[in-house]
Amino acid sequence: MPISFSGTELIDLAIGIEKKGITFYDVMAKSTEDPGGRALFQYLADWERRHIQAFQDILGKADTYGLSGNHPVGNPAYFQALTENAVFTDEVLASELAYRANSETAALELSIALEKDSILFYYELRDTLPQRTHALLNKIIAEEKSHLRELSELKKQRSHIQTGEP
């Protein structure tokens, strides 16, 4: 049976993901001993806050973006699974402290995986919503890719510090 979501429901879902991302990065910032890592995670939390504002702007212009009606989902089972397991789930947030206690490298690897999931989610969201929303979603996707690059670079730096490499 095909399913459909209203554009506003999809944007509400995205806002919920961003809120959980803020919580995740705030926990990361508070739990790291490294000032550079703390600054990066605070920076990422701030980016998530800006994403919320961007999505709230879309909601405020729902009629302009054509979000008022329902939008059928091409592969309903896939999209349902995607939304049910969207990026920053409660299980991920709860398990973060266990990862964090293990090592900063493990926490960075988790962050990298979450950013990849976020990018996938926003590509799928973009493909579902009207063309008018694509420019803004492309901007958010570009920011998520930037997060991924920064986290990967931080992981490399931490790896070099741990191994003593230059």
Buried (B, 14 or more C-beta within 10 A) or exposed (E): EEEEBBBBBBBBBBBBBBBBBBBBBBBBBEBBEBEEBBEBBBEBBEBBBEBBEBBEEBBEBBEEBBBEEEBEBEEEEEBEEBBEEBBBBEEBBEEBEEBBEEEBBBBBBBBBBBBBBBBBBBBBBBEBBEEBBBEBBEEBBEBBBEBBEBBBEBBEBBEEEEEEEE
